[in-house]
Amino acid sequence: MTEIYLRLVDLILTPIIMLIAIMLFLRGHDLPGGGFIAGLVFAAAIELSILARGAEATRERYGPWLAPLIGVGLGVAVVAGLIGIYGGGFFRGMWVELYIGASKLKLGTPQLFDLGVMLVVIGMAITYLLRLSEAAEAATRTPTAGEGGQS
């Protein structure tokens, strides 16, 4: 059974950690950060949910999305590499600049590749953490050899 304070921490910190992961992703193609670290930070937010609610409740909430998330991430990363062929070489960086008011928004294939990496890392890390949590919960439920109701 989880403690009430852990559920409260989960309720408050999970959205904040997810926003930090998105910020790391968005700044990653120009500054330190990117898809891999953003995926790990996002998975850490979900791990907080696993600790607060339990592996079974988290699997019911996120489980159906994990395998498709990994597949979409791999597809996006491959597409980012193939777009570069249009520009003259595999994985060649191609950029589009959009102007929104006085701000310039720069989007490109490196960011698309980072998105694919982020999705794969999120899917794989959460799958691993859920399996690890389920194994730990199963180990605590099974009685040891000395227990079992015999006196």
Backbone hydrogen bonds, N-H to C=O, Kabsch-Sander energy under -0.5 kcal/mol:
donor,donor_aa,acceptor,acceptor_aa,energy
7,R,3,E,-1.5
8,L,4,I,-2.0
9,V,5,Y,-2.5
10,D,6,L,-2.3
11,L,7,R,-2.3
12,I,8,L,-1.9
13,L,9,V,-3.3
14,T,10,D,-1.8
16,I,12,I,-0.7
17,I,13,L,-2.9
18,M,14,T,-2.2
19,L,15,P,-2.0
20,I,16,I,-2.0
21,A,17,I,-2.1
22,I,18,M,-2.0
23,M,19,L,-2.3
24,L,20,I,-2.5
25,F,21,A,-2.1
26,L,22,I,-2.5
27,R,23,M,-1.9
28,G,24,L,-0.6
28,G,25,F,-0.8
30,D,27,R,-1.1
31,L,27,R,-2.6
34,G,24,L,-1.2
38,A,34,G,-2.0
39,G,35,G,-2.2
40,L,36,F,-2.0
41,V,37,I,-2.3
42,F,38,A,-2.4
43,A,39,G,-2.3
44,A,40,L,-1.8
45,A,41,V,-1.5
46,I,42,F,-1.6
47,E,43,A,-2.2
48,L,44,A,-1.7
49,S,45,A,-1.2
50,I,46,I,-2.1
51,L,47,E,-2.5
52,A,48,L,-2.0
53,R,49,S,-2.9
54,G,49,S,-0.5
54,G,50,I,-1.9
58,T,54,G,-1.7
59,R,55,A,-2.6
60,E,56,E,-2.1
61,R,57,A,-1.5
62,Y,58,T,-3.0
63,G,58,T,-0.6
63,G,59,R,-2.0
65,W,62,Y,-1.6
66,L,62,Y,-0.6
66,L,63,G,-1.3
67,A,63,G,-0.6
69,L,65,W,-1.8
70,I,66,L,-2.0
71,G,67,A,-2.1
72,V,68,P,-2.8
73,G,69,L,-2.2
74,L,70,I,-2.3
75,G,71,G,-2.3
76,V,72,V,-2.7
77,A,73,G,-2.2
78,V,74,L,-2.2
79,V,75,G,-2.5
80,A,76,V,-2.2
81,G,77,A,-1.5
82,L,78,V,-2.3
83,I,79,V,-2.3
84,G,80,A,-0.8
85,I,82,L,-1.1
86,Y,82,L,-0.7
86,Y,83,I,-0.9
87,G,83,I,-0.7
88,G,85,I,-1.2
89,G,84,G,-2.2
91,F,81,G,-1.9
92,R,89,G,-1.9
96,V,107,L,-3.3
98,L,96,V,-0.5
98,L,105,L,-3.3
100,I,98,L,-0.6
100,I,103,S,-2.4
101,G,99,Y,-0.6
103,S,100,I,-2.0
105,L,98,L,-3.7
106,K,104,K,-0.5
107,L,96,V,-2.9
107,L,105,L,-0.6
109,T,94,M,-2.0
112,L,108,G,-1.7
113,F,109,T,-2.7
114,D,110,P,-2.4
115,L,111,Q,-2.0
116,G,112,L,-1.9
117,V,113,F,-2.4
118,M,114,D,-2.8
119,L,115,L,-2.3
120,V,116,G,-2.1
121,V,117,V,-2.7
122,I,118,M,-2.5
123,G,119,L,-2.3
124,M,120,V,-2.7
125,A,121,V,-2.7
126,I,122,I,-2.4
127,T,123,G,-1.9
128,Y,124,M,-2.4
129,L,125,A,-2.7
130,L,126,I,-2.7
131,R,127,T,-2.3
132,L,128,Y,-2.5
133,S,129,L,-2.4
134,E,130,L,-2.6
135,A,131,R,-2.2
136,A,132,L,-2.0
137,E,133,S,-2.6
138,A,134,E,-2.4
139,A,135,A,-1.9
140,T,136,A,-1.6
141,R,137,E,-1.2
142,T,138,A,-1.5
147,E,144,T,-0.7
